[in-house]
C-alpha cells in the first residue's frame, strides 16, 4: 500500500497499524474489514505522556464500547482478536489543553490492521469525553506536533485494495472547544512522482460527538500486588491485503 506523509514523497509498504493495544496478525472477528488504513508514522505514545488506559487493552475497549456516541457497529465489533488482544491502536499528546494527555484511539481490523474509525478522548476531572469522531474507513488518526492528523486513503471504483489512487491528509487544531481544520492536502499516487498538494480547508468547526464523560474504570492494584505488564508495542506483519473487501469511497 502506498502512502506519503505531508512534506515528503516517500511511499511505504503496507505495515501493521498496531500500537500499544494490538490485534494484528491474529485471527478473530474484531472490527469490520473495510479497506486499508494508512500506517506510516504510526508510533507508540511516549511513556511520559501515554494515559494509563492506553496500556490496558480491556479497559480501553470497554470504555469505547460504553461510549454511546460511537456507532453501534463499531461497538459491537470491538471484540478481542485473541485473549486480551484488541483491534485498536493509540496515540497520545496535548491536543485540547485538558486535564491530562488527550488520547487518540484508532479502531482497526484484527487480521490486517485496517482503519475502521478514529476518535479523540479528552480528559476532564478524571474522566474521558469523546470530542472527535471519524468513522469513514479507511481512516487513521495521530498526534502531529500538537495537532490532530487524520489520514484517508482515496480509491477509485476499480482500484485494488493495496493501491489507492491517493491520500488525503487533514490537520486539526483545538479552538474554542472544537476542532477546526488548519490544513488539508492531497497526494495523487497516479503521478510518476507523487507530491503533496494543498487543498482548501473548511472554516466550520468539526461537530463534537454527543458524548457523556466516561470513567476509564481501570482495575485497582492492591498493595504489594504487581501491576499488569503493558501491552506489547512491537508491530506485527499483516496478512495479505487481498483478504480485505473492495475499498470504499471514491474521489
C-alpha positions in Angstrom: 0.0 0.0 0.0 1.4 3.4 -1.0 1.3 6.3 1.4 3.2 9.5 1.8 3.3 11.9 4.7 2.8 15.7 4.3 6.0 17.3 3.2 7.5 14.1 1.8 7.3 12.0 -1.3 8.1 8.6 0.3 5.9 5.6 -0.4 5.9 2.7 2.1 4.8 -0.9 2.1 1.7 -2.0 3.9 2.5 -2.3 7.6 0.5 -3.1 10.7 -1.3 -0.3 12.5 -0.9 -1.9 15.9 0.5 0.2 18.7 0.0 -0.3 22.5 -3.3 -2.1 22.1 -2.8 -4.5 19.3 -4.8 -7.1 17.4 -2.7 -7.6 14.3 -1.5 -10.8 12.9 -4.2 -12.8 14.6 -7.5 -14.3 13.6 -10.8 -13.4 15.0 -13.9 -11.3 14.4 -12.7 -7.9 15.6 -13.9 -4.8 13.8 -15.3 -4.7 10.3 -13.0 -5.2 7.3 -13.3 -2.1 5.3 -10.2 -1.3 3.4 -6.6 -0.4 4.5 -5.7 2.2 7.0 -2.7 4.4 6.4 0.1 3.4 8.7 3.4 5.2 8.0 4.4 7.2 11.1 2.4 5.1 13.5 4.2 5.2 16.8 3.9 4.2 20.4 2.9 7.1 22.7 5.8 8.2 25.0 5.5 6.5 28.4 5.8 10.0 29.8 2.5 11.1 28.3 0.6 8.0 27.5 -2.5 7.7 29.7 -2.7 4.6 31.9 -5.7 3.3 30.0 -3.7 3.2 26.8 -1.7 0.4 28.4 -4.8 -1.6 29.4 -6.5 -3.1 26.3 -9.6 -4.4 28.1 -10.3 -1.2 29.9 -9.8 0.9 26.8 -12.1 -1.3 24.7 -14.7 -1.4 27.5 -14.7 2.4 27.6 -15.1 2.8 23.9 -18.0 0.3 23.9 -19.7 2.3 26.7 -19.5 5.4 24.6 -23.0 5.9 23.1 -21.6 8.4 20.6 -19.6 5.6 18.9 -21.6 3.9 16.2 -23.3 0.7 17.2 -21.5 -1.3 14.5 -18.1 -0.3 15.9 -19.1 -1.0 19.4 -20.5 -4.5 18.5 -17.4 -5.5 16.5 -14.9 -4.3 19.1 -14.1 -7.7 20.5 -10.8 -9.4 21.2 -8.9 -10.9 18.3 -7.4 -13.4 20.8 -7.1 -13.3 24.5 -6.7 -9.6 25.5 -5.5 -8.6 22.1 -8.0 -6.0 20.8 -8.0 -4.4 17.3 -7.0 -0.9 18.4 -4.1 1.4 18.1 -3.5 4.6 20.2 -1.5 7.8 20.2 -1.4 10.5 22.9 -0.5 14.1 23.3 -1.7 17.6 24.3 -4.3 18.4 21.7 -7.0 20.2 23.8 -5.3 21.5 26.9 -7.5 19.2 29.0 -6.6 17.8 32.5 -4.3 15.2 31.0 -2.9 13.9 27.8 -5.5 13.5 25.0 -6.0 10.0 23.7 -6.3 9.2 20.0 -8.0 5.8 19.6 -8.0 4.0 16.3 -10.3 1.0 15.9 -8.8 -1.4 13.3 -9.4 -4.9 12.0 -7.9 -8.0 13.5 -6.1 -9.6 10.7 -4.6 -6.7 8.7 -4.9 -3.6 10.9 -7.2 -1.7 8.5 -8.6 1.5 9.9 -12.3 1.5 10.8 -12.7 4.6 12.9 -10.7 7.3 14.8 -11.6 9.1 18.0 -10.1 11.7 20.3 -10.8 11.4 24.0 -10.2 14.5 26.2 -9.7 14.2 29.9 -11.7 16.4 32.3 -12.0 15.8 36.0 -10.5 12.3 35.7 -13.0 11.2 33.0 -12.7 11.0 29.2 -15.1 12.6 26.8 -15.2 11.9 23.0 -14.6 15.2 21.3 -13.8 14.0 17.7 -15.0 11.1 15.7 -14.3 9.9 12.1 -16.0 6.7 11.1 -15.3 6.8 7.4 -12.9 4.0 6.7 -10.2 3.6 5.8 -9.1 6.2 8.4 -6.2 6.7 10.8 -5.6 9.4 13.4 -2.4 10.5 15.2 -0.9 13.4 17.1 1.5 15.5 14.9 3.3 18.4 16.5 0.4 19.2 18.9 -2.3 18.9 16.2 -4.6 16.1 15.2 -3.8 14.5 11.9 -6.4 12.4 10.1 -5.5 10.4 7.1 -7.8 8.8 4.5 -6.8 6.7 1.6 -8.7 7.5 -1.6 -9.9 4.9 -4.1 -11.5 4.8 -7.5 -14.0 2.1 -8.1 -11.5 -0.2 -9.9 -8.5 0.4 -7.5 -7.1 -2.7 -5.9 -7.1 -2.5 -2.1 -3.3 -2.4 -1.9 -3.0 0.5 -4.4 -5.2 3.5 -3.6 -5.5 6.4 -6.1 -4.3 8.9 -3.5 -4.1 10.0 0.1 -5.9 12.9 1.8 -4.4 14.4 5.0 -6.1 16.9 7.2 -4.6 18.7 10.3 -7.0 19.9 13.0 -6.3 22.4 15.9 -8.4 22.8 19.0 -10.1 26.2 19.2 -13.0 27.4 21.4 -13.9 23.9 22.4 -13.9 22.4 18.9 -11.5 21.0 16.4 -11.1 23.1 13.2 -9.2 22.4 10.0 -5.9 24.2 9.7 -4.6 22.5 6.6 -5.7 19.9 4.0 -3.6 18.2 1.4 -3.9 15.5 -1.3 -1.3 13.3 -2.9 -2.1 11.6 -6.3 -0.3 8.3 -6.4 -1.0 8.0 -10.1 1.7 10.6 -10.8 5.2 9.4 -11.6 6.5 11.3 -8.6 3.6 11.8 -6.1 3.7 15.1 -4.3 1.6 16.7 -1.6 -0.6 19.5 -2.8 -2.6 21.8 -0.5 -6.4 21.9 -0.8 -9.0 24.4 0.5 -9.9 24.0 4.2 -13.3 24.3 5.8 -13.8 27.2 8.2 -16.6 25.4 10.1 -15.7 23.8 13.4 -16.0 20.0 13.4 -19.2 18.9 15.2 -18.4 17.3 18.6 -19.9 13.9 19.3 -22.8 13.8 21.7 -20.8 12.0 24.3 -21.0 11.9 28.1 -17.8 11.9 30.2 -16.7 8.3 30.8 -14.9 6.8 33.7 -11.9 4.8 32.5 -12.6 2.2 35.1 -9.0 1.0 35.4 -8.5 -2.1 37.7 -7.3 -1.3 41.1 -3.9 -2.8 42.1 -3.8 -3.8 45.7 -0.8 -3.0 47.9 2.0 -5.4 47.2 0.5 -6.7 44.0 2.2 -6.4 40.7 0.5 -4.3 38.0 -0.2 -5.9 34.7 2.5 -5.5 32.2 1.9 -3.1 29.3 0.6 -4.5 26.1 3.4 -5.1 23.5 4.3 -2.2 21.2 6.1 -4.1 18.5 4.3 -4.0 15.2 3.4 -7.4 13.7 3.4 -8.0 9.9 -0.1 -8.0 8.5 -1.8 -10.6 6.4 -2.2 -10.1 2.7 -4.4 -7.1 1.9 -6.1 -9.1 -0.7 -8.2 -10.6 2.0 -10.0 -7.3 2.6 -13.2 -6.2 0.9 -13.2 -3.9 -2.0 -12.2 -0.5 -0.9 -14.9 2.0 -0.2 -15.2 5.6 -1.4 -14.1 7.4 -4.5 -12.6 10.9 -5.1 
